[in-house]
Amino acid sequence: MSRSATDKHKIANQIAAFMNNHGSEETGKLLCRVLLSIAEASNASEIQFSDSTGEVHVRAFRTDDKKLH
């Protein structure tokens, strides 16, 4: 398995464990902050991710907030 695949597997397991411990709402909030941080790091107010299972569209309403992470 490649390093990237191994890292993805580790992150997925950590997210699953977080969701088991804290529930889907808290997990969603955490992932939302992470995706907003990615948009901020890319200097974008909108980003979109998709794969064969679905699509996620992220739109930041305030990009000047440095408390995203």
N, C-alpha and C positions, 0 to 999 in steps of 0.2 A: 504494500500500500504506500502511495506517495506521501510525502510530508504534509502536503495540503489536505489530502484525504484523511490522514490521521488527525490533523488539527480540527477539521470539520466534524469528525466523529466525536472528538473530545468535547467540543463546544455543544454539539447536539445532546450529548449525554448530560452535560452540566445544565442545559436549559430544561431538559426533561426532569432532572432532579429538583431544580428550582420550582418547576410547576407542581410537582408532587408535594413539595413542602409548603408552597405559598399560594397555590391556586392559579387558575388561568387569568384572572383579572390582573393580579400583580405581575405575572409573567408578561402579559400584553403591555402593561405600562412600562416595564423595563425594556422590552424590545422596541417599543415606540421611541423611548429616549435614545436607544442605540442607533436606530435608523435616522432620527433627527440629527444626531451627532455626525453621522456619515454625510448627511446633506450639508451640514455646516462645514465640515472639513473639505467638502468638494465645492464650497462657495456656491451652492445651488439652493434655491428655495423649493425646488421639487426634484424628486428622484423616483425612478420606477424600477422594480425588479420583477422578473417573471421567469417561470420555468414550466414544465409540462403539467404541474399540478395547480398552478394559479398565478396570480399577479398581486403585487403590493405597490400601491402608489402612496408616496409620502410627500406631504406639502407642509412646509414650515410657515407658520403665520408670523413668527418673530425670529429673524435670523441673527439679531443682535444680542440675544440672551446667551451669555457665556456659562450659564449654569446647567447646560444640557447634559454634562457628563459628571 
